[in-house]
Amino acid sequence: LSQIIEPCGVGNPTPVFIMEECSVVSIRPVGGGKHLRITLSKHGKCFQAMFFGVSESDFGIYVGETVDAMFTVGINTYAGETTVQLLLNDVRYSQKSVQERVKDRQKFRDILDGAEFSSNDGYLPERRDFVNVYNLVQENIMSGLAIFTDPYAMFLLRTVLSAREEINYVKYRLIVEIFDELGIFDIIRHVVVPEDRAAEQIMPQDAVEFFPVKHTVKIDLESSQILRNLRRQCIKETIES
């Protein structure tokens, strides 16, 4: 690589590469939290990358997301081993990820408005889904983190739940609506990134702020009109093998 791209200078600028549709495998703060060491994966191969001058809170992208990465190539030698290292210039959500989120957000709104959906879509929440989201919210409130952006909420759900317990975006949003309807939490919604910015490959997202509520009697999920509507709208289908 160095023989191909060097020497670099005013007359021969350092080449900039783009790797699209790669997965964020890990994110680790370094340099006292001022920089990030990120592992990216593409076609089953992992690449180590450095993002200088960007903190974890500034990054705003989480493990498990699909992104496009812009970078230059460096050579890193550590403990006698020499490897290729990506020096990140910028990272953004992939176009496919943004399009899928926009589609899911519309699906959520359509379902709330009464649209039918298939049982195979995994949108209809079950009791264990409510328990999992409730426990997750409560744990974060106890830790002082009561605001969940859409990407952060999905990251937490991916982290703590098994594949069999997976809660997709639409189901998560429906659960939040039912929590609000039943007064299980006091909820305030905030627009973080308007949906009309999605064309710029910026992920549209909202934030939900949860406040604990003391209940003198046990709340019955079956009293939720939204949940009753969802069950009527859900078309039972068998999963093809």
WOGI-V961458 format. One record per pair of residues at least 24 apart in sequence whose ideal C-beta (glycine too) atoms are under 6 Angstrom apart, sorted by the first residue. I is the first residue (numbers start at 0). GAP is how many residues later the second one is. D is the distance in Angstrom with one decimal. If there is no record, write none. Layout:
BEGIN
{{I,GAP,D} {I,GAP,D}}
END
This chain:
BEGIN
{{0,72,5.8} {13,58,5.0} {15,56,5.8} {16,54,5.8} {17,52,5.2} {18,50,4.9} {19,48,4.6} {20,45,5.9} {20,73,5.1} {22,43,5.8} {23,39,5.4} {23,41,5.1} {26,36,6.0} {28,27,5.2} {46,39,5.5} {47,37,5.5} {48,37,3.8} {48,39,5.2} {49,37,5.7} {50,37,4.2} {61,89,5.8} {61,93,3.6} {63,94,4.9} {65,28,4.7} {65,31,4.7} {66,24,5.2} {66,26,5.9} {66,27,5.7} {67,24,5.5} {67,26,5.1} {91,109,5.2} {92,110,4.6} {94,106,5.5} {97,100,5.2} {97,103,5.5} {97,105,5.6} {100,102,5.9} {101,96,5.1} {103,65,4.6} {103,66,5.4} {106,63,5.4} {107,62,4.9} {107,65,4.6} {115,117,5.0} {115,119,5.6} {117,117,5.4} {117,119,5.1} {118,115,5.4} {118,117,5.1} {118,118,5.4} {119,117,5.2} {119,119,5.6} {121,46,5.6} {122,47,4.8} {122,48,5.3} {123,106,5.6} {123,110,4.8} {124,46,5.4} {124,49,5.9} {124,50,5.1} {128,38,5.7} {132,42,5.0} {136,73,5.1} {140,71,5.9} {145,63,5.8} {145,64,5.2} {146,60,5.3} {146,62,4.8} {147,60,5.1} {148,43,5.6} {148,56,5.3} {148,58,4.6} {149,55,4.2} {149,56,5.9} {175,32,5.7} {176,49,5.8} {177,46,5.0} {177,48,5.1} {177,49,5.7} {180,43,5.8} {180,45,5.5} {181,37,5.3} {181,42,5.8} {183,35,6.0} {184,25,4.5} {184,28,6.0} {185,25,3.9} {185,27,5.7}}
END
